[in-house]
Every structure is written in structure tokens, then in C-alpha cells.
């Protein structure tokens, strides 16, 4: 008979005690149910397989029409831009919203609207040139969620169009439908600066508001966007504008490229109230890998600011302020001077080192926060590439896999990763288009 000791002394037994047997059995069950953590090689292989199976979609990529010309280096080639077809293909980025962005001056005038409209039309033409003439064998225009899925299944890049800033609409409401017919599938009513349609987030910085949300014309644009089937994007408008949009819209809305304000206190980011309101609406927050919105850094030293201003002036870069020296700046530099620009930037950074950049881990912290707050169905991914976006580890389209890898490291499943990369955004696009069809049927039945 086995002898068990009740104290902490030695146990004399020819076999394990029953307690030990139970412990061994429990341990075996736990081992059977919880596989050991993957080694680095297996984890990367798992992430790679997921990355190849899901549809990866970036909702915000800025463009320069000069990169969409026939008979010249263009998006078919491996340009110095953060995004182009070769870099999308290398990084496994399946789809992207290319952006019809137009800035604006302080004056809201007919002349300003006309100039902005002309610039917007130039970008629409550039995107159509890409899919129709430059690379129809490698890219195609997507107008619906089904289009994105079909084009991705064909091994091509799905190209969508977003309009950043409603300023080029001017006062002509028919341009909303015109933009839709040209392929626009989301529309932001303002950018940096109040437009004729909406206040901008910059009112917080400046302490000045024009509409306390939306203008009367802006409210009509919300209704028209619902009617024709364009998603409304609230990334740049003010919080008041977003909340008024939520009161008016009959369809889900999106934030095409914003961060979490609780993690980076910037007016371009969404606070908890905004995130919860977006989820209640059925919309999606496409969190952005933009260094300054992922992690608010200490300001540059006065010496670095002065050197950046001087360098930007020397190369004739738009903006006039310190701005930045990243991809958004180099895209403005002529091809002949780009090597010189890179050398000068490297020298400046050695002499006046910048603060450390945000990383992919910092970026995925924003995803984690939002998922825990509002649920996996209301969060997505964007870069703002070629418009200032990028973090260490996801600095251009070739590094897109690193985002998937970090999500796998944190335990996200393939189903969840598919939602984050494209599923949630495409769900909203489908819903917006269903609402538009219903509104149009109702209007037709009423003879309007």
C-alpha cells in the first residue's frame, strides 16, 4: 500500500498518488487543447498563408497625375512612390483606393471651385488611364464589393476611387452624381480648412469654426451621396460635422484614414465617443499608419525645423512650412533632382536627427484598442501612402505583409484578419449601395 505524507516531507510510494494522477491528466488535457506557441518560422509561414488568402485593401493612397502618363515612367513601373503596381504586387496589396484630392485656399469663391474641379477631373482621368490604357492586364476599376472580389480572384489589382475634399463640388450638387459615375465610392466633405460644405478638424487648432458642423449645402450633399451610393468619409471634417452627418445619413459611413485619439491626441483622430457612434451607425474606422497620427512625437528642434524649411524652399516644395521630407515631399521633386534630394535629406537627418518614428507594433496598438472598444466588425486598415503616411515596418506597399504578421502575432484569426483588411469596408460599401437602390426605387414609385 502506498504511503502518503501529509506534510512537506518525502513521499514513499511505488506509484503516483491519486492527486498526482489527476494533475497529470489535467495537464495532458490542457496540452491537448492548447497547442504550444509557434516558433518564429512557423508563425511567419502561417501569416504568409493568411496574407495570400485574404483580400488586402488600403483605403487611402494619394496620387500624382504625372505618374499616370502614357509613354513615360508611370504606375506600371517601379517608381519612387510608396505605391505603384510592382510594389503592390510584391507586397501582396490586392486593392487600393486611389485618391482624387484637391487642396483649397482660404477663399470659397467660384474661381476657386472651378480650379479645384479642373484638378479633380485631371485625377479622375489619370486613374481611368491606368486601368484602361496603362495596365489593363494588371489592374481594373472596381465599383462594387463584388468587383473587388472578382478582380482579386483574377490576380489583378483592384483600383477604387475616393474623393478627399468636397471643395471641387463647388455649389453644383449634380457633381456628386458625376463623381459617382466616374467611379468615386467615397467622399469627404472637407480637408484641412473649412469648405463650403463642412467644418474641418483644423478648426480645433485654429479656434475658428464656420458652420458648427455642416453647411446647409453640405447637408444636401449628404442626402445626395446616400441617393447615388457614395460612402461618406469623416476623416478630415470636424467632430461636429461627423455627428451631424450621423444624424442625417441613411447609410453607414466610414473614416477612410484616421487614428485612435486615446492613443495619439490629434484632432485628425477619433475619440471614444466618435468610435462608438461610428459602430452604432454600422460604419467602419479605417485606422491609418501615419506616423504623426499613430504616435504623437516631440516637436523637431528649432535647428531641424529651420533646415527643413530651407531644404524644401531650395527644391520648390509646396506648402511653405516645415512640412516633411518623406515620400509626400519626394513625389514633388523632379526626377533629375531626386538623388540630390535624398542625399541632402540624409545629411540633414545625420546633423539634426528626427525623433523616432512609430512602428508597425504602434500602429497595431490602434487596431487593438478600437477592436476592444467597438468590435472587430467596425475596424479596417489604411496607409495614407504618398500623402505622408508610413511607419517603420510598413513604409511602402512592399511591406504590407508586416501588418498581417503583427496581427497573427497578437492572436487574430484568419477570419478576423480578413475583416480588418477588406471585409468590413466592403460590407459598408455593399450596404451603402443597397440603400441607394432603395432610395432610387422609392423616388421612382413616387414619381420624383
FIFI-187605 format. One record per residue (C-alpha): x, y, z. Coordinates in steps of 0.05 Angstrom, whole numbers, plus 5000, padded with zeros to 4 digits. Example, Ala and Ser with C-alpha at 12.3 -4.5 7.8 and 13.67 -1.06 7.14 Angstrom:
524649105156/527349795143/
//
This chain:
500050005000/502750684982/504351135040/502651875032/505752415075/501352985096/507053475107/512353745063/517053155073/518652595024/513252134997/514751384997/510751054942/511750544887/506850934842/504051634836/498751864885/491651974860/492552724866/498752684822/494852254772/489352774768/494553314759/497852924703/491152804669/489353544674/496053734646/495153254588/488253534572/490854254575/496554054528/491753724480/487154334479/492454884477/497854764425/504755024442/506455714414/509155724343/516455824330/518356434290/518956054225/512155714233/508956374254/511556734192/509356154148/502356184179/501956934169/504456874097/499056364080/493656814111/496357424074/495857054008/488756824021/485457464047/483958074004/488258644028/485359334014/488360014031/483160564033/487661164023/493361243972/494861933944/496962023872/500662503826/497562513756/504562583728/505561843745/499761633701/502161863633/502861433571/509861393541/513261593606/515161243672/508461103704/504760673755/506360053713/513660163732/517260123799/517260873814/519961223876/512761283901/510560873961/505260543918/505260313846/503359653812/510059293821/510259483895/503059273906/504558603872/510958493913/507658653979/501158283966/496858913968/490758693928/486659333925/487260073938/483060703937/486961203895/485161903917/482262493879/485063003928/484563753917/487064273967/483864943975/485465663990/482266074045/477166383998/470965993978/469866313910/467166093842/474166173814/476965723868/471565203857/473065203782/480465093792/479164533842/474264203795/479264203738/484563893784/479663363807/477863183736/485263113719/486062593774/479862213753/482662183682/489361943709/486261363746/482061153687/488261183643/491560683690/486160163684/484160293611/490860413577/497060363621/495959683654/489159363638/492658693642/494758823715/489459273744/481959403738/477059913765/472559653820/465759973832/462759463879/464858963931/463558403881/468258753833/473858763884/472958013898/472757843824/478758253805/482857983863/481057273843/483757423773/490457613803/489758353784/490058963829/483159253844/483160013838/477760423872/476961173875/475861623936/474762373934/478462743990/475263423999/468463633972/471264313953/471264173878/463764053881/463064803888/455664963893/453564473839/450063883871/450063493805/457463393812/456262883867/452962423816/458162593764/463662383811/459861743827/459161593753/466661693744/467761163797/468161533863/465961083920/467461543979/467262283991/470062724046/466463394053/472763774077/480263714083/484964164122/480964804123/473464934125/469964824058/463365074033/460464414057/463464274125/467964494180/474864164183/478363854243/483364434236/478264894269/480264584335/487464814323/485465494299/479865624347/475265824290/469065494261/464965674201/458865234203/459064894272/458664244233/455564214163/453264784120/446164754090/449364554024/453464024060/447163724088/444363664017/450763333995/449962814050/442962644023/445562633951/451362173969/446361704001/441961733939/447361573889/451361073931/457661423954/460461274024/461361894066/468361964096/469162344161/476762304170/478263044158/471763404177/470663644249/467563224303/461363664300/460963534225/461462784236/455962784289/451363184245/452862714186/450762134231/444162474247/442662564173/445461954137/441061364118/447160924105/453460724143/459461194139/466961104142/473261434168/477961284110/484461434146/484261634219/487561414284/485261304356/485361944395/486161594462/493061354438/495161974398/491762624417/490862964349/484663294320/485162834260/483962224304/477461954331/475761974405/471961424440/465261774431/466461824356/468661094350/462560854387/457961284345/461161024282/460060304304/452760444323/451760714253/454560054225/460560414195/467960274197/474160644221/479960514174/485860624221/491760974188/499160804191/501161544190/506961664237/504262304268/497362024279/499861364307/504561664358/504962404374/512362544374/516163114408/516963714362/523163784319/528664214346/528664944321/535064784283/531864194247/525664594230/529865154201/533964654160/527664314133/524564974113/530865174076/531364494041/524064504019/524865213993/531165013955/527264463919/520964873909/516464423951/509364663961/506864874029/512065364053/512365094124/517064574154/512564014127/516363374119/521763034079/518462364067/515162054006/510062614001/515763103992/519962703944/513962603899/514263353885/521663343866/523463293793/526462623772/533062973755/534063223827/531362643867/538162333881/540663003904/534463083948/535662413981/542962573994/541163254024/535762934068/540662414093/545662954110/540363364147/538062754187/545162604208/546263314231/539463414262/536662714278/529062664277/525062364334/524061614327/518461414281/512361004301/512760264284/508059724258/507259504331/505060214350/500160204291/497059544310/496159814381/490960274349/487559674317/487559304384/484559894421/478960004370/477259264365/476559214441/472359854444/467659764385/468559054359/472258724302/466658884251/468059634252/475559684243/479759694180/486659884153/489560464113/496360774099/495761484071/501761284027/504461833982/500762324025/505362304086/503561604111/508061044133/511160754196/517360344209/515759664181/510259904134/513760454097/511060274028/506659753994/512359243990/511959164066/504459044070/505558334096/508658604160/501758854183/498758164174/504757854210/503758314270/496358144272/497957404272/503057514328/497457814370/492757234360/487957494308/484756934268/484456894193/477057084194/478557694236/484457904193/480157844130/475058314162/480458824181/483758814113/477658874069/471458514094/468759074138/469859624086/466659214030/460759064076/459659814085/460459944010/455259403995/450559694048/451260404020/449660153950/443559773976/440960404010/441960793945/438060283905/432360313956/432161073955/432061083879/426460573877/422460973927/423461613888/421361263823/415060983854/413261673880/414361973811/420162403833/
//
